[in-house]
Amino acid sequence: MSEKEVKKNHIVIFDSTLRDAEQSPGASLNISEKVEIAHQLAKLNVDVIEAGFPVSSPVQFQAVQRIAREVEGPIIAGLARTVKKDIDSAAEALQNAKRWRIHTFTSTSKVHMEHMLRMSSDKVLAKAVEAVEYARSLTPDVEFSCQDATRTEQAFLREMVQAAIEAGATTINIPDTVGYGIPHDYAMMIADLVENVPGAKNIIISTHCHNDLGLATANSIAAVHAGARQIECTINGLGERAGNASLEECVMALSVRKDILKLETQIETAEIYRTSRMVARLMGIDVQPNKAIVGANAFAHESGIHVDGLLKNRETYEIMTPESVGVTKTKLVLGRHSGRHGFKVRCEELGFEMTEEILTEAYEKFLVLADKKKEVFDEDLIALLSDETEELKETFKLDYMQVSSGTATLPSATVRVLQGELILQQAAWGDGPVDAAFNAINAAINMQPKLEKYTISAVTAGKEAMGQAVVRIKEGGRIFVGHGVSTDIIEASTKAYINALNHMMAHSLESK
């Protein structure tokens, strides 16, 4: 196959987890978490990482700047409106990346132009051309998006796309911003642009689909079948309202149905599951059990007919293997006698980079866990190591906790929290042991953030399973997510609450 044919059949995967997915209600990432996810997206081998919207806040700018400086491999993109200060901010944040892209956008539908922009179509087009030309003067890689394209008159959409191409855009995005599209119609829209707009065959047409009707993945696949060569998507399908096209669904659809689509990506599919779990953990948004590709039930079978078929031949009911997306079929079980070397090797196999300092601390925690559990599974290690390798300045540290609860006892808790050299200790009551512990912490640190959400789940099956707690708190209009793991669910919950508070304090320091 020639180089031209390879390029023709290659689908660019543009990941917007750090920009569009972070706009999901309740999702909030600090700078270090964004950088951690960006490094994992590089391991996943996405083509483009949309790192954020630099002009929108100092934290967004700093996050894009760090990702541009530290993450190698993918093109790093920053979002900008068709406004000079946005484009300047994006260029400044991205300038240290080896390869970078300015992604500028404006609305093109009548409803958006009339009610949001309050501008005529001629004025919108003129501003778009001016923005693309200016962005192109700063970088050779410029993407232009026609927001709400699926509700835009096709004649005006053609005019806008042609003008943007002539102004220097190298990628043109045709977003289904409100999830209005139907696969057949959306494919026809893309095909019309590819065939009838001068210069369209010399640039990349992109698709960015939202999931309001549950058709984001279907629309994306229909679009590339019709000639689009970039899919904008997010891990776990996260995003505004009902979310975006799911990266894992789009990639595996192209992989499994290569017989019809004859298109390829460069994604390292074995990294999909780990990336999914990392994003779910850091954003505090669980993956639904029946989620395609990465849900807990995606490769689970219970029906007698299904199980019988699988035992005879896995292809009877599985169109892809769990291993192809990074779900390990065979679990390696570790115990107290496994040894430091075996522990290190398994951690590295799970994708964790183990410095001597991290290894020493993690192994000590592993030994404590192994004393409590006879068998330590991969899921236990992932939960333990995710906490251990988190890059977060600890303002508060839980030093001691005692909880009392019973059917005839008012739940109470006493905690001792360390804040540097300062020792903070308080007791409190609550509706239950977890509530009492949270109240005692609040009293100790003299803060009262609002508890938005609290969940606890078992990492593995069995009565000895570790509990994994996720706490979401709100302070100053922002959401902060904390995580904690322990075989004791009260301890896991308290650690998660402290972790959320530390995220809150880290954000306060970053914003100064």
QUIMOVEN-V741822 format. One line per field, one symbol per residue. phi: phi as a letter, one per 20 degrees, with the letter a starting at -180 (. if undefined). A space follows every 10 residues. Layout:
phi: ???
//
This chain:
phi: .fffffffee dfddedgedf ffefgnebce ffffffffff ffffmffcde fqcgffagfg fffffffffd edoffddceb fecgffffff fffefeffcb ceddbbecef ffffeeelcf ffffffffff fffffffdbf dcdcdegmff deffffffff fffffffpfd cdedfegdme fdgfffffff ffffedegnf feceedccde dgdmdgffff fffffepfcb debcfmmfrg lendgegfff ffffffdffe flcccdfeff effffgffff ffemcfefge fgmdfgegce ccggffffff feagffcceb egffdneffe eeedbgefnf ffffgffffe needffffgf ffffffffff fedfcdegff ffffffffef ebfefdcfdb bcccbafdcf gbbcccdecm eeddcbcbda fbffffffff fgffelccfe eebbccbefc fofeffeddc ccdcbmnddc dccbcafdff fgffffffff ffffffffff fe
//
